[in-house]
Amino acid sequence: MIVDVTFSRGNGVSGPARLQTYEAHRRAVEIVVLALKPWRNWYLDLGNERNVRDQRFTSIDNLKQMRGLARRLDPALLVTASHGGDISRNELREYLQAVDLDFISPHRPRDAQSAGQTEAKTREYLTWMRDLGQVVPVHYQEPFRRGYGKWNPTAEDFVTDLRAAIAGGAAGWCFHNGAENDSPDGQQRRCFDLREKRLFDQLEAEERKAIEQLAAR
């Protein structure tokens, strides 16, 4: 099992904002990297959707410093920093040449057109990286999900998106799920909260259908 350990400065949705200073964020990276150093089945996301201009925002300079710290503490650890939306060519250059990420983790747009764009977008990233002389894997860590907005993907959308990611040359893709944004308490919260119910006990019928179809491929 591969474990994704993601830091977030928070946006106030699931409690107060955290790690709002660079020192607090840096210290959290240090503590976790040292604590998990004996294990090799995990990677570190320095900042969830770090480019979004709210309390989550983490500067390129801060990312560069924390990436350097993680490398000194554990040279073999894989490190990324996830990006909300599609990554521009200039942003990609910063992730590769300034921060020196081991792989990129774009959180693609969550709309009905997304799955049909994934293959081409993946190929575009890889072409840009070849032009820059530094090619790293593309990992779709948080694609679209149900309960996020007005558009709810079907099982076929999930399958199409995965197949497009593979065809485009992506290294990873995640079956993303989470809270119901329109529900006052976010229920069902799915993987966002497993304290009271198991994940599969919270999934909708369409999500179960998606998993069955994905497992068959």
Long-range contacts (C-beta under 8 A, 24 or more apart in sequence): 1-41, 2-41, 2-42, 2-43, 3-39, 3-41, 3-42, 3-43, 4-42, 4-43, 4-45, 4-141, 5-32, 5-36, 5-42, 5-43, 5-44, 5-45, 6-44, 6-45, 6-48, 6-82, 7-32, 7-44, 7-45, 7-46, 7-47, 7-48, 8-47, 8-48, 8-49, 8-56, 9-47, 9-55, 9-56, 9-57, 9-58, 10-55, 10-56, 11-52, 11-54, 11-55, 11-56, 12-55, 14-192, 17-55, 20-55, 22-62, 22-65, 25-58, 25-62, 25-66, 26-65, 26-66, 26-69, 29-66, 29-69, 29-70, 30-69, 30-73, 33-69, 33-70, 33-73, 33-74, 33-77, 34-73, 34-74, 37-73, 37-74, 37-77, 40-76, 43-77, 43-78, 43-79, 43-80, 43-102, 44-70, 44-77, 44-78, 44-79, 44-80, 45-79, 45-80, 45-81, 45-82, 45-105, 45-141, 46-70, 46-79, 46-80, 46-81, 47-81, 47-82, 48-82, 49-82, 49-83, 49-84, 49-107, 50-81, 50-82, 50-83, 51-83, 51-84, 51-85, 51-91, 52-84, 60-94, 60-98, 60-99, 63-98, 63-99, 64-98, 64-99, 64-100, 67-99, 67-100, 67-101, 78-102, 78-103, 80-104, 80-105, 80-139, 80-141, 81-105, 82-106, 82-107, 82-141, 82-142, 83-107, 85-109, 86-121, 87-125, 89-128, 92-125, 92-128, 92-129, 92-132, 93-132, 96-129, 96-132, 96-134, 96-136, 97-132, 97-134, 101-136, 102-136, 102-137, 103-136, 103-137, 103-138, 103-139, 103-171, 103-172, 104-136, 104-137, 104-138, 104-139, 105-139, 105-140, 105-141, 105-142, 106-138, 106-140, 107-141, 107-142, 107-143, 108-140, 108-143, 108-144, 109-144, 110-143, 110-144, 110-145, 110-148, 110-149, 110-151, 111-144, 111-149, 111-151, 112-151, 112-157, 114-143, 114-144, 114-161, 115-144, 115-153, 115-157, 115-160, 115-161, 115-164, 116-160, 116-164, 117-164, 118-143, 118-161, 118-164, 118-165, 118-168, 118-170, 119-164, 119-165, 119-167, 119-168, 120-168, 121-168, 122-164, 122-165, 122-168, 122-169, 122-170, 123-168, 123-169, 126-168, 126-169, 137-170, 137-171, 137-172, 138-165, 138-168, 138-169, 138-170, 138-171, 138-172, 139-170, 139-171, 139-172, 139-173, 140-165, 140-170, 140-172, 140-173, 140-174, 141-172, 141-174, 142-174, 142-176, 143-173, 143-174, 143-176, 144-176, 145-176, 145-177, 145-178, 146-177, 146-204, 146-206, 146-207, 147-177, 147-178, 147-179, 147-180, 147-181, 147-182, 147-183, 147-188, 147-190, 148-178, 148-181, 149-181, 152-206, 154-206, 154-210, 155-206, 155-207, 155-209, 155-210, 155-212, 155-213, 156-213, 158-210, 158-213, 158-214, 159-210, 159-213, 159-214, 159-217, 162-214, 162-217, 163-217, 175-210, 175-211, 175-214, 177-203, 177-207
